Amino acid sequence: MDFRYLMALAIVLTGCASQPEVVEREVGQFDLKLGTAPTRSMAQGLVRPTTASAFRGGLDLTHDSGLYVGQWSPSIGVLDGSQLEFNSYVGFAQQRLDDGPGYELGVIRYSFPELENRNREAYYAGFNIGGSRMGGALSSALGRTDSTLYLELGAVRPLDLGVRLKYASHSMDSPMYHPGGSVRVFNDWSLNLSRDLLGVQMDLSYTDSNLSGAQCGVYSGLNAHCERFMMFKAERQFF
């Protein structure tokens, strides 16, 4: 039987409506997590496996020493138009509960068994101290290199305002052409402000890049929009 169908069966059994998205078990000195939702955000949110389709799942195994390995599949390719994808990662993290210094480093590989020349790797590292976090990642794929810097300042007083900044640079081996010229290197960035007020989580985000107009036809960065975009969201949980 094809491996993807075995994984699909496991995902269905794990992700029943009456069950949590992530099941956690202690296995000796290891913490095992298995489920249909990403269980880890690498380098303090710098690299996070995405949730892509209805059929997804993975596992995460963490040792008491801080070493961890795992695999996440955002799509197992059983639906028409979807592609099989595996995200395999290994890393090491040291975190302290008293707001002391901590750090993390590792590598994640994005594999597409059904597609040629789509595999890529991302190397990441980050550290945190006193609620503030900073990290960097370097992603290598066929024809391009992406580097990202991430900064989270935590709750900035006196407003208790959460501040997150992300800046990325994208370099292509060959120019990408658009009406009026070409682009080989471009940058994008984002700013997110968040605050909890009377039980309501409020988020204000701003994204932009150094491309505009016809250049946005070749944009392929981190943001959902090429040119400047601002969004406000307010969310409250009732249950």
N, C-alpha and C positions, 0 to 999 in steps of 0.2 A: 504494500500500500504506500502511496506517496506520502512523504514526511509531512507535508503541509496539511493533509487531511487528519493525520494523527494529532497535530497541534491544534487544528480547528476543533476537534472533539474535546481536547483538554480544556480549551478556552471556553467552550460552551458549558462544560461541566463546572468549571470554576466560576463562570460569570452568570450563574442563574440569578433570577431576580431576588431570591430570598437570601443570597449570599453576598458578602462584601466583595468589592472589586479586588482587594488584596488580602490574601491569606498569609499569616505569619506564623512560623514555627521555630522553636529552638532545636538545633541539631548539634549536640555537643557544645563546642566553642564557636559554632556558627549560627548566624541568624539567617534563616531562609524565608524569602518572600516570593510568593507566586500569585499571579493575578492578571487581570485584564486592564490595569491602569499602570502607567509608569511609576516605579517605586523609588526612583532616585533622580536627583537633579545634580549633575556633576559640576564640580568647581563652583559651588554656591550659586547655582542657577545659570552658569555660563553655557553649559551644554545640557539640553534636556531632550530625551527621546520624545518624539511627537506622537500624538494619538491621531491616526489617519483613517481607520476603517472600523466597521462593526466587528470584524474578525481580527483580533489582536491579542497579544499576551506576551508574557515573559517571566523570567525569574531573576532574583538577585540574591547572592550569597555573600555574607559579610563575616569576617573573622574578628575575634575579640581584639586582635592586634591593630585593626584598622584596614587590613587588606580586604578588597572586595572584587568580585567578578560577577558578571551577569550577561544576560542576553534579552533583548526586547525586540519584538516583531510588530511594528505598527500596521503591517499588512501581510497576510499570508497568501494572497493571490487566489483565493477560491471564488471570488466574484468577478464577473466580466468587467474588463477594463482595469482591474487592479493588478499590481505586481508584487511578487514575493520579495520581502525585504527583511534582513536581519541586522540588528545593531548589537554588536558584541563589544564588551568593554571590560577593562581591568584597571584598578587604581588603588591608591592608598590614601587614607584620610585620618587625621588626628584632630579631634574636636574636644574642647573642654566646656563643661557646663557652667563655669564661673566667669564667663566672658573673657577668659584668658586667650592667648594666641592659639590659633589652629591653622592647619594647612591641608591641602589636598592636591594630588597630581595623578594623571592617568592618561589613557588613550582609549578612544572608541572607534570602531570600524563599522562603516555602513556598507552592507553587502547586498547586491541585487543579482541573485543567481541567474535570473532569466534575461538580464540585460548586459550587454557588453560595454566595457569602459565606463561604468557608472559607479564602481566601488570607490570609496574614499576613506581617509582616516582623519581624525581630529585629535590633536594633542592638547591637553588642558592642564592648568595649574591655578591655584587660588589660595588665599589666606584670609583669615578674619581675626579681628581683635576688638573687644569692647562693643560688639554689635555691628561693626563696620566690616564690609567684605570687599575684596578686590581680586580679580582674576584675569587670566588671558588664555586665549586658545588659538591654535594654528591648524587650519584645515587644508589638507592636500588632496586634490582630485585631478583627473585628467584634464589638462588645459587651463587650470586655474588654481590660485592659492588665496585663501581667505584668512585674515587675522582679526581677532576681536579682543577688545578690552572691556571689562565690566567693573563697575563700581557701585556698591550699595552702602549708603551712609547710615542706614538704620533709622531710628526715630530721632530726628533733629529737633532739639528743644529751642524755644519754649512751646512750639506748636505741635510737638509730637508728630512731625511730618516725615513720612518715609520717602527717601530720595534714591532713585536708581538711574544710573547712566550707562549707556552702552555705545561703543564706537567701533566701527568695523571698516577694514580696508580690503578691497577685492582687486586682485591682479590677474589678468588673463594672459595666457601664452600667445594668443593670436587676437588681433583687434576684432571687436564686435561692431558691425556696420549698421548705420541707421541713415535715414534721409538727411543729407547735409554733412556727414562725416563718420567718424568711428570713435569707439571708446575702448581703451585697454585697461585703465585703472580708474576705479571710482570708490567713493567712501559714503557711508551712511551712518546715522546715529539716532539715538532715541533718549528721551527723558520721561521718567514716570514719577509722579507725586501721588502719595496715598496717605489717607488718614481715616481713622475710625472715629465717627461722631455719633453719639447717642445710639450705638448699635448698628449704624449704617457705614459700610465700607465704601469710601469714595476714592476714585482713581482718576487722575488726569494725566494723559499721555500725549507726547509730541514726538513726531518722527519726521525725518527729512534726509536728503542726500544732496550731493553736489551735482546731480544730473537734473535736467529740466527739459521741457518741451519734447522735441523729437528724440532726444537722448534717452528718455524714459522707455522707449520701445525696446531697449536692450537691457533694462535694469533687471538684476537678479540678485538682490541683496537680502538683508535680514528683515526689512520692513515690508508690510503689506502694501504700502504705497511708495512710489518713487519720490514725488514731491511732498512738500510740507503738509502734514496732516495732524489734526488735533482731535482727541476724543475724550469725552467725560463719561464716567460710568459710576452709578450708585447702586449698591447691592445690600440687601438685608435678608438675613436668614430668619424665618419664622418658626422653623422646627429644628 
